[in-house]
Amino acid sequence: MTLPVEVSHLQLRYGSFTALEDISFKLKGGKIYGLLGRNGSGKTSLLSILASYREQSGGNVAIDGEAPFENARIMEQVCFVQESGHMPETLYVRDVLKLAASCWQNWDADYADRLIRQYELPLKKRVASLSRGMKSALGVTLGLASRAPVTIFDEAYLGMDAPSRYTFYEELLNDYMEAPRTFILSTHLIEEVGSLFEEVLILDKGRLLMHEETEALRARGASITGPSDSVDRFVSGLTVLGQQKLGKTKSATVFGELTEQKRKAALAEGLELGPVSLQDLFVHLTKKRGDEL
């Protein structure tokens, strides 16, 4: 089961501070979406509204055509897992799982049991006594086993070590292939998880900078390396995101799809064209004045 998500002219204010401003996008559902942004860009604020944790100050949000805030039907179709947990610290792990089973109608107890064994979660311990990594593993278990049509992970796996994170990525992809639903992942670990994203949304200072298919976004970036003069001539008129120089050699990162004619011209100049990673594109596109490359 997949549910569409539509956001129109969304605004969120905390007193005089504007956290989100005029954000609009549509998610058809049944895909893995990446939500990227620097610290303070508004990612958690946006996800909290989608999960009905808070109400927007202006604009509209619809999940399956209905506003999610204080909407019981929609709330049980959305699972929101944060790195901070939001799990009652005094509860035992086994009780957290029972609570989760009562919250999400698609809860898969067998899948939850398998994940518990995989992550070696101690059922008889209180949440408060768990390590940060174990709390993250518990959150991941809740999100995956919820089988919620809209499942949101907001840096939920940061506390896990690298092997556990990669196990989570593999589990998420396998579960998505077996039971398609909408996943939204907010992350700073772009190089690790970026290959999962089918579409990417980038927030910057509370505004939506772009929403594109991942491969289309990657295709719009290129690195050009060669003699400084040749690189300068080639990038003239292009959107240059960043430049680096070492001796007589220069490398420039450009944003904008290169035509076949442009690519042939680069080869004729003896220039080397290379791809730009999703993380590098994100860094360049959200770079603040004065930041170092």
C-alpha positions in Angstrom: 0.0 0.0 0.0 1.4 3.4 -1.0 0.1 6.8 -0.1 0.8 10.1 -2.0 2.1 13.1 -0.1 1.4 16.6 -1.2 2.8 19.8 0.3 1.7 23.2 -0.9 3.1 26.6 0.2 4.0 25.2 3.6 5.1 27.6 6.4 6.2 27.0 9.9 7.1 29.7 12.4 8.3 29.6 16.0 7.5 33.1 17.2 9.4 35.5 15.0 11.6 32.7 13.6 10.6 31.2 10.3 11.7 27.5 10.1 10.0 26.7 6.8 8.9 29.1 4.1 6.7 28.5 1.0 7.6 24.8 0.5 5.7 22.9 -2.2 6.3 19.3 -3.5 4.5 16.1 -4.4 5.6 12.6 -3.6 3.8 10.0 -5.7 4.5 7.3 -3.1 6.1 3.9 -3.4 9.6 5.2 -3.6 12.6 5.8 -1.4 13.1 9.6 -1.0 16.2 11.3 0.4 15.7 14.5 2.4 19.0 16.5 2.6 19.9 19.7 4.2 22.5 21.3 6.5 21.9 21.5 10.2 19.1 24.0 10.9 17.7 23.7 7.3 14.3 22.6 8.5 14.4 18.9 7.8 13.1 17.7 11.2 10.4 20.5 11.3 9.1 19.3 7.9 9.1 15.7 8.8 7.4 16.5 12.1 4.5 18.1 10.2 4.2 15.1 7.8 4.0 12.8 10.9 1.4 15.1 12.5 3.7 15.8 15.5 3.0 19.5 14.9 0.7 21.7 12.9 2.0 24.0 10.2 1.6 27.8 10.5 0.4 28.2 6.9 -0.1 26.3 3.7 -1.4 22.7 3.3 -0.2 19.2 3.8 -2.1 16.1 2.5 -1.4 12.4 2.9 -3.7 10.3 0.8 -5.7 13.5 0.2 -6.2 14.3 3.9 -4.5 16.6 6.4 -2.5 14.5 8.8 -2.7 16.6 11.9 -4.9 15.0 14.6 -6.2 12.6 11.9 -6.4 9.2 13.4 -6.7 7.4 10.0 -3.6 9.0 8.6 -1.6 8.9 11.8 -1.7 5.1 11.9 -0.4 5.0 8.3 2.7 7.0 9.1 5.7 5.9 11.2 8.2 8.6 12.2 11.5 7.4 13.8 14.0 9.9 15.0 17.6 9.5 16.2 16.5 11.0 19.6 14.0 8.1 19.9 10.9 9.6 21.5 10.5 6.2 23.2 9.4 6.2 26.9 12.6 5.7 28.8 10.9 3.8 31.6 9.4 1.1 29.4 11.0 -2.3 28.8 11.9 -3.1 25.2 9.3 -5.8 25.1 6.6 -3.2 26.1 7.8 -0.8 23.5 7.2 -3.5 20.9 3.7 -4.2 22.3 2.9 -0.4 22.1 4.2 -0.3 18.5 1.9 -3.2 17.6 -1.1 -1.3 18.8 -0.1 1.9 16.9 0.4 0.6 13.4 -2.3 -1.7 11.8 0.3 -3.2 9.4 2.7 -4.2 12.2 4.6 -7.4 11.3 5.4 -9.2 14.5 7.5 -11.9 12.8 9.6 -9.4 11.0 10.1 -7.5 14.3 11.2 -10.8 16.0 13.8 -11.4 13.3 15.2 -7.9 13.6 15.3 -8.2 17.4 17.5 -11.3 17.0 19.6 -9.7 14.4 20.4 -6.6 16.5 20.5 -8.7 19.7 18.0 -6.4 21.4 17.5 -7.2 25.1 13.8 -7.5 25.6 14.0 -7.4 29.4 15.9 -4.1 29.6 14.4 -0.7 30.0 14.9 1.8 27.2 16.8 4.1 29.6 19.5 1.4 30.1 20.2 0.9 26.4 23.3 2.2 24.7 22.9 4.8 22.0 23.5 2.1 19.4 20.9 -0.2 20.8 18.3 2.7 21.0 19.0 3.3 17.3 18.6 -0.4 16.5 15.3 -0.4 18.4 14.1 2.6 16.4 15.1 1.0 13.1 13.2 -2.2 14.2 10.1 -0.2 14.9 10.2 1.6 11.6 10.8 -1.4 9.4 8.4 -3.7 11.3 5.6 -1.1 11.3 5.2 -1.6 7.6 3.5 1.8 7.6 2.7 3.0 4.1 4.7 6.2 4.9 7.8 5.4 6.9 10.1 8.2 7.9 13.6 7.8 9.3 15.1 11.1 10.6 18.8 10.3 11.2 17.4 7.3 13.1 20.5 5.1 12.5 23.3 7.6 13.5 23.9 5.8 16.8 24.7 2.5 15.1 28.1 1.4 14.1 29.0 1.0 10.4 28.2 -2.8 10.1 24.8 -2.2 11.8 24.0 0.7 9.5 24.9 -1.2 6.4 22.7 -4.1 7.7 19.9 -1.6 8.0 20.3 -0.3 4.5 20.2 -3.8 3.2 17.1 -4.6 5.2 15.4 -1.4 4.1 16.0 -2.2 0.4 15.0 -5.8 0.7 11.8 -4.9 2.6 11.0 -2.2 0.1 11.3 -4.7 -2.8 9.1 -7.2 -1.0 6.5 -4.8 0.3 6.7 -1.4 -1.6 5.9 1.7 0.5 7.0 5.2 0.8 10.3 5.7 2.7 11.6 9.1 3.5 15.2 9.2 4.9 16.8 12.3 6.3 20.5 11.9 6.6 24.0 13.5 6.7 25.5 10.1 5.6 24.9 10.8 2.0 27.7 8.7 0.6 26.5 5.7 2.6 22.8 5.8 1.8 22.6 7.9 -1.3 22.5 4.9 -3.6 19.1 4.0 -2.2 17.4 7.3 -3.1 15.1 7.4 -6.2 14.4 11.1 -5.6 16.1 13.8 -3.6 14.7 16.8 -1.9 17.2 19.5 -0.7 16.3 22.0 1.9 18.4 25.1 2.5 17.6 27.7 5.2 13.9 26.6 5.4 13.3 26.6 1.7 13.1 23.8 -0.9 16.2 24.2 -3.0 15.3 21.4 -5.4 13.4 18.2 -5.8 14.7 15.9 -8.6 15.2 12.3 -9.5 18.5 11.2 -8.2 20.0 10.2 -11.5 18.8 13.4 -13.2 20.5 15.4 -10.4 23.7 13.5 -10.7 23.7 14.0 -14.5 23.5 17.8 -14.1 26.9 17.9 -12.4 30.4 17.3 -13.8 34.0 17.9 -12.9 36.3 19.4 -15.5 40.1 18.9 -15.0 43.0 20.1 -17.1 45.3 23.1 -17.8 44.0 26.2 -16.0 43.5 28.3 -19.1 41.6 25.5 -20.9 39.3 24.9 -17.9 38.6 28.6 -17.6 37.6 28.8 -21.3 35.5 25.7 -21.1 33.5 26.8 -18.0 32.8 30.3 -19.3 29.1 30.8 -19.3 28.5 27.7 -17.1 27.3 27.6 -13.5 30.5 26.9 -11.6 29.9 25.5 -8.1 33.6 25.3 -7.1 37.1 25.4 -8.3 40.5 24.0 -7.1 43.9 24.7 -8.5 47.2 22.9 -8.1 50.1 24.4 -10.0 49.1 24.7 -13.6 46.2 22.2 -13.3 42.7 23.2 -12.4 39.5 21.3 -11.5 36.1 23.0 -11.7 32.7 21.6 -10.7 29.9 22.7 -12.8 26.1 22.4 -12.5 24.1 22.0 -15.6 23.8 19.2 -18.2 26.6 19.2 -20.7 25.6 18.7 -24.3 27.3 16.2 -26.5 28.9 19.1 -28.4 30.3 20.5 -25.2 31.7 17.1 -24.2 33.4 16.7 -27.6 34.8 20.2 -27.2 36.2 19.2 -23.8 38.0 16.2 -25.2 39.4 18.3 -28.0 40.9 20.6 -25.4 42.5 17.7 -23.6 40.2 18.1 -20.6 39.1 15.3 -18.4 35.3 15.0 -17.6 34.2 13.2 -14.5 31.1 12.6 -12.5 30.2 14.4 -9.3 28.9 12.5 -6.4 25.5 13.3 -4.8 27.3 14.4 -1.6 29.6 16.7 -3.5 26.7 18.2 -5.4 24.9 18.7 -2.1 27.9 20.4 -0.5 28.4 22.8 -3.4 24.7 23.6 -3.7 24.3 24.4 0.0 27.7 26.0 0.5 27.7 29.1 2.6 29.9 32.1 1.7 33.2 31.7 3.4 33.0 27.9 3.6 36.0 25.9 2.5 35.8 23.3 -0.2 
